Amino acid sequence: MPKLTLYFGPGACSLVPHITLEEAGAAFEAKPISLRKGHQRTPEYLALNPKGKVPLMLVDGKPLTENIAIAYYLAKSFPAAKLLPMGDLNAEAEAMSLLGWCGSGIHPRFGALFAPQKLCDLPDSADNVKKLAAEDTAKNFAMVEKMLAGKEWILGQWSVVDAYLFVFWRWAGFLKLDLSGYPNYAKHAARMAERPSVKRALERETSAQAELDKAA
C-alpha cells in the first residue's frame, strides 16, 4: 500500500476522511494544522495544496484533495471495508450523488453560517446571510431526516456519506441551530458517535487541538 498522510484541521470537514481512514483500518500519518491560526495559508502548506484548505491527503507524497475524491480513493483502495457501494452501478451512482450533494449543497451553507463576511461584505449584511443559510440548512436537514426514515444508515449500510452527515450534525450543534425536528438524524448521529472509528478520530482531533492551542 502507498504511504498515506492526512492533513486535517480539528473540527473541520477533514473529519470525513479522518473517520474513513480509521474505518478502513488504514495505516496513515495524521498531521494536524490550526485553521484558527491560519496554518492553511502558510507557504509550506500552499506548496502542497494551493487551495489553502483541508482535507489534504498525500499518497506517496502526491497531493489528493476534496472529500469526494479522497472518499473514492479510499473506497477503491480498501474494498473489504465497504466504504462505498461497489459493483452495482445504480448504488455507486446514488452514493456519488449523495456525496456530491454533501459537498456542493449542504457544506457551502455552513460556510455562510461560519463566515458570512466571505459571501457578502456589505455593512450589516452578516445577519441576513446567516438567516438565509440557516433556512437552507433546515431544508437540507429535513431531506436528510426523510432519507433516514426506517434506516440506520443513509444507504442502508454504513458508508462515507454517513461520516459527512455526522460532521454537519456536529457543526449544527456547535452553531446552536434548532435540531428538535430531526429525530432520525439525531439517532444517526448517536450511532455514529458510538463507532470505534469515530471515537478514535475524535480523540485524536481533541488531543491535536489542545497541542495546537499550546503552540506559539
Residue, then its C-alpha position, 0 to 999 in steps of 0.5 A: m500500500p502507498k504511504l498515506t498522510l492526512y492533513f486535517g484541521p480539528g473540527a473541520c470537514s477533514l473529519v470525513p476522511h479522518i473517520t474513513l481512514e480509521e474505518a478502513g483500518a488504514a495505516f496513515e500519518a495524521k498531521p494536524i494544522s490550526l485553521r484558527k491560526g491560519h496554518q492553511r495559508t502558510p507557504e509550506y502548506l500552499a506548496l502542497n495544496p494551493k487551495g489553502k484548505v483541508p482535507l489534504m491527503l498525500v499518497d506517496g507524497k502526491p497531493l489528493t484533495e476534496n472529500i469526494a475524491i479522497a472518499y473514492y480513493l479510499a473506497k477503491s483502495f480498501p474494498a473489504a471495508k465497504l466504504l462505498p457501494m461497489g459493483d452495482l452501478n445504480a448504488e455507486a451512482e446514488a452514493m456519488s450523488l449523495l456525496g456530491w450533494c454533501g459537498s456542493g449543497i449542504h457544506p457551502r451553507f455552513g460556510a455562510l453560517f461560519a463566515p458570512q463576511k466571505l459571501c457578502d461584505l456589505p455593512d450589516s449584511a452578516d445577519n441576513v446571510k446567516k438567516l438565509a443559510a440557516e433556512d437552507t440548512a433546515k431544508n437540507f436537514a429535513m431531506v436528510e431526516k426523510m432519507l433516514a426514515g426506517k434506516e440506520w444508515i443513509l444507504g442502508q449500510w454504513s458508508v462515507v456519506d454517513a461520516y459527512l452527515f455526522v460532521f454537519w450534525r456536529w457543526a449544527g450543534f456547535l452553531k446552536l441551530d434548532l435540531s428538535g425536528y430531526p429525530n432520525y438524524a439525531k439517532h444517526a448521529a448517536r450511532m455514529a458517535e458510538r463507532p470505534s472509528v469515530k471515537r478514535a478520530l475524535e480523540r485524536e482531533t481533541s488531543a491535536q487541538a489542545e497541542l495546537d492551542k499550546a503552540a506559539 
